Amino acid sequence: GQIVVSGGDSGGLLAIPARGGEGRELVPLDRGESDFHEVSALPGGRGFVFVVHNEGGVDTIGLHAAGARRVLLRLSGETLRSPVYSPTGHILYRRESTSPGIWAIAFSLDRLAVSGAPFMVLAGGEAPSVGRDGTLALVRPSEAPAELVWVDRGGQVERAVEVPGRANVGLGISTFDLSSDGRRAVVNVLRDGLGDLWVADLDRGSTSRLIAQRTASLSALWTPD
């Protein structure tokens, strides 16, 4: 009955009642730790795994179980993301800095310990999620253009408008808003962490930049008029 969340850039793990209410600190930051990210549960209420960003450029995958913490994996100069348990007996995670992709390390749910060396599962993958039957779902970036698309209720793409740039240069759409007549959209396009605001003419399929790269936290709305 508890929801466990990471404190992001400001804290450790928090436990919040599923029905609502005040949260409590479940796992605090230790000295030298910057923040926790992307917590996920182990089966059977055995505990949680999560990413710890440490000062000095060291990332770890941590485990919290039975009121105690331990380190499952520690890598220097590497960015780790999204650790999840797989019923194949592994912890899967995203590695970003070198040899980016989905990686795995053998993990015993009984002993709550890892064994062996990490190995790559799939190059270029992100955000792994594993079903109870062992099926791996993930996001796989491509060099295809980033687009706004219209999809009908049957899941078929009706039309698409490409935004400037290509996805292999760290590009993506952060936020967008449609004008009241549905003919234009204002789009925050992220490129390597910085945001541009573009206006897309949806009838013509053209785009024009409104604000050049300033910050990732750009958002715009159309007024009713």
C-alpha positions in Angstrom: 0.0 0.0 0.0 3.0 2.3 -0.3 4.3 4.2 -3.4 8.0 4.5 -3.4 9.5 7.4 -5.4 12.9 8.8 -5.9 13.5 12.3 -4.8 15.2 13.2 -8.1 17.7 16.0 -7.9 16.9 16.9 -4.3 16.7 13.7 -2.2 16.6 10.0 -1.6 13.7 7.5 -1.6 10.3 8.6 -0.3 7.4 6.4 0.7 3.9 7.8 0.2 0.6 6.1 1.1 -1.2 4.9 -2.0 -4.4 6.4 -0.8 -2.7 9.8 -0.3 -1.2 11.5 2.6 2.2 12.7 3.9 5.3 11.1 2.5 8.2 9.9 4.7 11.8 9.5 3.9 12.5 5.8 3.4 16.2 6.0 2.3 18.2 9.2 2.9 21.1 10.3 0.9 24.5 9.4 2.4 27.5 11.7 2.5 29.0 12.1 -1.0 25.7 11.2 -2.8 24.1 13.7 -5.0 20.6 12.2 -5.8 18.6 9.0 -6.4 16.8 8.2 -9.6 14.4 5.6 -11.1 13.5 3.3 -8.3 11.8 0.0 -9.1 10.5 -2.8 -7.0 11.8 -6.4 -6.7 9.2 -9.2 -6.8 7.5 -10.4 -3.7 8.2 -7.2 -1.8 11.9 -8.1 -1.5 13.1 -4.6 -1.8 13.9 -1.9 -4.3 16.7 -1.1 -6.8 17.6 2.4 -7.8 20.3 4.6 -9.3 22.6 6.7 -7.1 24.5 9.6 -8.6 27.6 10.3 -6.5 29.8 13.3 -6.3 32.9 12.9 -8.4 31.2 11.2 -11.4 30.6 7.7 -9.9 27.2 6.1 -10.5 25.9 3.1 -8.6 22.9 0.8 -8.6 21.7 0.5 -5.1 19.5 -2.0 -3.3 17.3 -1.4 -0.3 15.9 -4.5 1.4 14.9 -5.4 5.0 15.8 -1.9 6.2 19.4 -2.0 4.9 21.2 -0.7 1.9 23.9 -2.2 -0.3 25.6 -1.4 -3.6 25.0 -3.9 -6.5 27.1 -2.1 -9.2 29.5 0.8 -9.1 31.0 2.4 -12.3 33.2 5.5 -12.4 32.8 8.0 -15.3 29.6 6.3 -16.4 25.9 7.3 -16.3 23.5 4.6 -15.3 19.7 4.6 -15.6 16.5 2.6 -15.1 17.5 -0.6 -13.2 14.8 -3.3 -13.3 14.6 -6.9 -12.2 14.2 -9.6 -14.8 12.8 -13.1 -14.0 15.7 -14.5 -16.0 17.8 -13.8 -12.9 19.3 -10.4 -13.9 19.2 -6.7 -13.1 18.8 -4.8 -16.4 19.8 -1.2 -16.7 20.6 1.6 -19.2 24.2 2.6 -19.6 24.7 5.9 -21.3 28.3 7.3 -21.4 30.3 4.5 -23.1 28.9 1.5 -25.0 25.3 2.9 -24.6 22.5 0.5 -24.4 20.7 -2.0 -22.2 23.1 -4.0 -20.0 22.5 -6.8 -17.5 24.2 -8.4 -14.5 23.3 -11.7 -12.9 21.3 -11.3 -9.7 20.0 -13.8 -7.1 16.7 -12.9 -5.7 17.2 -15.3 -2.9 20.6 -13.9 -1.9 19.9 -10.4 -3.0 23.4 -10.3 -4.6 24.9 -9.9 -8.0 27.5 -12.3 -9.6 29.6 -12.2 -12.7 30.5 -9.3 -15.0 27.9 -7.0 -16.7 27.2 -7.7 -20.3 25.3 -5.8 -23.1 21.8 -7.0 -24.0 21.0 -4.5 -26.7 23.0 -1.6 -28.1 21.2 1.8 -28.1 18.2 0.8 -26.0 16.7 2.9 -23.2 14.1 2.6 -20.4 14.0 -1.2 -20.1 10.8 -2.8 -18.6 10.5 -6.6 -18.1 7.2 -8.5 -17.9 6.5 -11.4 -15.7 7.1 -13.8 -18.6 10.5 -12.3 -19.2 9.5 -10.1 -22.2 11.7 -7.0 -22.5 10.1 -3.8 -23.6 12.3 -0.8 -24.3 12.7 2.5 -26.1 15.1 2.2 -29.1 16.2 5.6 -30.4 16.6 5.8 -34.1 17.8 8.3 -36.7 14.2 8.9 -37.8 13.0 12.5 -37.6 11.1 13.7 -34.5 7.5 14.2 -35.4 4.1 15.3 -34.2 1.7 12.6 -35.3 -2.1 12.2 -35.3 -3.3 8.7 -34.4 -6.9 7.5 -34.8 -8.6 5.3 -32.2 -7.5 2.2 -34.1 -3.8 3.1 -33.6 -3.2 4.1 -37.3 -1.2 7.2 -38.0 -3.3 9.7 -40.0 -0.7 12.4 -40.6 2.6 13.6 -39.3 4.6 16.9 -39.1 8.4 16.7 -38.8 10.1 19.0 -36.4 13.6 20.4 -37.2 16.6 18.3 -36.7 17.1 14.6 -36.3 16.9 12.3 -33.3 20.5 11.1 -33.5 21.7 14.5 -32.4 20.0 14.4 -29.0 16.7 15.8 -30.3 13.2 15.3 -29.0 9.9 17.0 -28.3 9.4 18.1 -24.7 6.1 20.0 -24.8 3.6 21.2 -27.4 0.3 23.0 -27.6 -2.2 23.2 -30.4 -3.9 26.5 -31.4 -7.6 26.7 -30.9 -8.3 26.2 -34.6 -6.0 23.2 -34.7 -4.0 24.6 -37.6 -0.8 25.4 -35.7 1.3 24.0 -32.9 3.9 25.6 -30.7 6.6 23.0 -29.9 9.5 22.9 -27.4 12.2 21.0 -29.3 15.1 19.7 -27.1 18.5 19.4 -28.6 21.3 18.2 -26.4 19.5 19.5 -23.3 18.6 23.0 -24.6 15.2 24.0 -25.8 14.0 25.9 -28.9 10.4 27.0 -29.3 9.1 26.4 -32.8 5.7 27.2 -34.4 4.6 24.5 -36.8 2.1 25.3 -39.6 0.1 22.0 -39.6 -1.6 22.7 -43.0 1.6 23.5 -44.8 3.9 21.2 -42.8 6.3 24.0 -42.3 8.1 25.2 -39.1 9.6 28.5 -37.9 11.7 29.1 -34.8 10.2 31.4 -32.2 12.9 31.4 -29.5 16.5 30.1 -29.9 18.2 27.7 -27.4 18.0 29.1 -23.9 17.0 26.4 -21.5 15.4 23.0 -21.3 12.4 24.4 -19.4 10.5 26.1 -22.2 6.8 25.8 -22.5 4.2 27.9 -24.4 0.4 28.0 -24.7 -1.9 29.5 -27.2 -4.5 32.0 -25.9 -8.1 31.4 -27.0 -7.9 34.4 -29.4 
